[in-house]
């Protein structure tokens, strides 16, 4: 078996969006993450799926509390 190293494209953090569960929009940890990435922080209720085509999405939370994660899961497994 020939295993070659995987190559990943460079991520430009200026094209990043942080999507968080609605109830955690004011959470300090998520605010710091968004600040470090210089990215907007968006509550999942305001998330537009078209953002996946335009930005690198950092989705925080889990399947039950973040529509961005649910969209990724359903796109992969359904």
N, C-alpha and C positions, 0 to 999 in steps of 0.2 A: 504494500500500500504506500502510495506516495503522498505524504502530507506536506503541503507547502504552507508557509506562513500566510495568515489572512491579512488582507490589506483593508483598512478602513479609511474612508475619506476624512479629510480634516473638517472638524466642526467649528464653525464660526459662531461664537457665542453672541454676536450682535444680532443673530437671526433666531434667538431662543425665546420661548414662551414658557412660563411656569404655570401649570394648571393645578389647582388645589381644591380639596373638598370645600363646599360652601361654608361649613361651620369652622374651618381652619384658615380662612382668608386672612385673618389678623394675627395668625401665629408667628411668633418671632423667628423661628427656625426657617419657615418658608419665606418670610420677608428678607432674611439675611441671604438665603440662596438666590433669590431674585436680584438682590442688590449686587452680590458678587458676580452674577452673570450679566448684570446690567440689562435685565429682561423684565418685561411687564409681568405682573402676577395677576392671574385671572381666576375667578371662582368658576368651578365646573359648570354652574348653571349658565354662565355667559360664554362658554367655550363653543366655538364654531368648528366643526370637523374639517372645514376647508383649510384650517391652520396647519394641518399635517402636511399639506402640499407646499406651504409657504415658509414654514419655520421648523426649527428643531424644538420638539415639545418635550418638556420635562413634566411628566404626570406624577403627582404625589398622591398618596392615599392607597386605596385598594379598589377592587372590582365593584364593590357595592356602594362606594361613596364618590367615585369620580368617573364621569361619563367618558372622559378621554381614555382611561384604562379599559373601560368596558368596550369601547370602539376598537381598540387595539386587540383585545382578547377575541372579540367576535370576528374580526377580520382574519385572524389567524386560525381559529378553530371551527368556524361555521362555513 
